[in-house]
Amino acid sequence: MRIPPIGIFSTFGVLNCNNMRENNKNDFIKPLKSDTISFSSNVRYIKKYNTLPDEIKKILNPKDAIDMFKDMEWVAKGVIKRGEIGEGENSKVYKNPWLEDYYLLVLDNDKDYDTITVYSGESIGNSIWQDADNKAIQILKRAS
């Protein structure tokens, strides 16, 4: 976040260099046209990282989690094509490159289902995390 300079009388603004050169004025600044402060888009991914179970936080650092969340969204939207390891009537399961013992479940729609049947050659367990923004994205743990 960038903070604009503070001038005389505690006002925020941007230095008016042209006027300073011409009129040799020192401490006068031009007022800002907008007071919007924008944050990085990674903030929402850090919030998601805080909702992950502790067992995943021990394995995954926040920087890798940001990459994982972006990848999960792209897979769900179909931007990234990846071979699924399991498929159900309304869902697909993919390997998670960041977490060895966990899988990514993408539902075709974000309805809440009590049970989901997935056909796969892998040992897939229950869902341990669901994205708050998109209910169709979930993380599954490998069954022991």
C-alpha positions, 0 to 999 in steps of 0.5 A, spaced: 500 500 500 502 506 498 501 512 502 501 519 499 506 524 502 503 529 507 504 536 506 502 542 510 496 542 515 496 534 514 493 534 508 494 528 503 496 530 496 501 529 490 507 534 489 506 539 484 513 539 481 511 544 475 509 549 480 515 548 484 520 549 479 516 555 476 514 559 482 519 556 487 514 554 492 516 549 497 511 546 501 505 546 497 502 540 494 496 538 489 490 535 493 489 527 491 483 526 486 481 520 489 482 517 496 481 509 494 486 505 497 487 498 493 490 492 496 493 486 493 489 481 490 493 476 494 489 478 501 483 474 499 488 468 498 491 469 505 484 469 508 483 462 505 489 460 507 487 461 514 481 457 514 485 451 512 486 445 517 492 445 521 494 439 518 495 442 511 498 449 514 504 444 517 505 442 510 504 448 506 507 455 506 502 461 505 506 463 498 505 456 495 498 456 498 496 462 494 499 458 488 494 452 489 488 456 490 489 460 484 490 453 480 484 450 484 480 456 481 483 455 474 481 448 474 474 449 476 473 454 471 476 450 465 482 454 464 487 449 466 486 442 463 488 436 467 487 429 467 482 427 472 483 421 477 476 420 479 469 422 476 462 422 479 456 424 476 456 431 478 464 431 480 471 430 478 477 429 482 484 431 480 491 430 484 493 436 488 501 438 486 502 441 492 499 436 497 501 429 496 496 426 500 490 430 498 486 431 492 482 437 489 474 435 488 471 440 483 463 439 483 459 441 476 455 446 480 455 448 487 449 445 490 450 442 497 450 434 497 450 430 503 454 424 499 458 424 493 460 418 489 466 418 485 469 412 481 477 412 482 482 407 482 485 412 488 484 411 495 479 417 496 477 419 503 472 425 505 472 432 504 476 436 509 476 443 506 471 447 502 472 454 499 467 459 502 467 463 495 466 457 491 462 451 494 464 447 488 471 447 490 473 442 495 480 438 498 479 431 499 484 427 504 487 420 501 484 414 505 488 410 509 
